[in-house]
Amino acid sequence: MDTDGNLVGKDDTEAQVQQVYANPATARAAAGSGLEHVVEATVYLTDLTDLAAFRGVRDAHQDAQHPPACSLVGAAGLVHPDFRVEIDAPAVVPSAG
């Protein structure tokens, strides 16, 4: 969903993956963290043939030399019937000193 609560990319996995990477960026930045501080990721795909699209977007957003631990789960469905992907990716907030 975008910031207005609208579905992004109904049948477009790449657009949805872009959005799930974009959504938490503001919250992480406000906390003094960022994608580089993600400690692990669990990815849920409703169609495992979307794996290549997910990887393409993921690789554009994270450091391939230092990726977080990652698990992939094939899901029969997500909270909204048009969601194709969900990512749970907790991050740490680095200390200031």
N, C-alpha and C positions, 0 to 999 in steps of 0.2 A: 504494500500500500504506500502511496505517496503521503506527503505531509498533510494533504487535505482529506485523506482517507479513501482515495480512489485507487482501484485496482490498477496496477501497472503490468503491461504485457500479458494479457489474458492467455494467449497461446505462444508466448515468446519467452522461453526460458532465459535467454541471455539478458533480456530487459529486466526480468524478475531478479536474476542474480545481481545485476548492477544495482538494483534498488535495495536488496538486502545488505549489500555492502555500504550503500550510501546512508541508510536509515540511522544506524548508530553512530555515524561519524560526528555529528554535532554533540551528542551526549559525551562521547569519549573526549572530544576536544575541550568541552567545558570542564571536564574533570582533570584535564592535564594529561590525557593519554591519547593513544592513537592505534591504528591497525597494527603497527609494529610491536605493540604491547599485548596483543592477543596471545593467550597462553595455550589455548586449545580450541578446536572447532569441531562441532558435530553438524554434519550436513544431512538434511533430509530431502531426498528427491522422490517425486511421485512416479517418475519414469527414468529408469537407469540409462536409457539411451540419451538422456540429457547430460550425461557426465562430461562429454567433450565441451559442451557449451559452458558448463559450470567451471571446468578447469581453465578455459580461455579467459574468462572474466577474473577468476581467482588469481591467476598468474599475473594479470595486469595490476592487481591491487596489493599483492604481498610479495615480500622478499623471497625469491626462490632459494636463496642460499641459507635462509634462516626461517623456514616456515614453522608455524605452530603445529603441535600434534593434531592430527585430524582423523575423524571417523566419518564414514559415509553409511547412511541407512536408507534402504529402499522403503518408502512409506506408501501404504495403500491410499492414503489421503491425508490432507492437512486441514487446518481449522476452516478454511474457505475452499470450496470445491474447485476454484480456478487457480489456487496457489500451486505452483509446480516445485517450489524450493523454499526451504526454511533453513536458517543457519543459527546455531547457538554458539556464540564466540565470546566468552568472558575475557576481559583484559585486566591487567594490573595498572595501577596508577603509580608511576615511578616517584620515588622520594625526591624531595627538593634538595636534600643535603647530602 
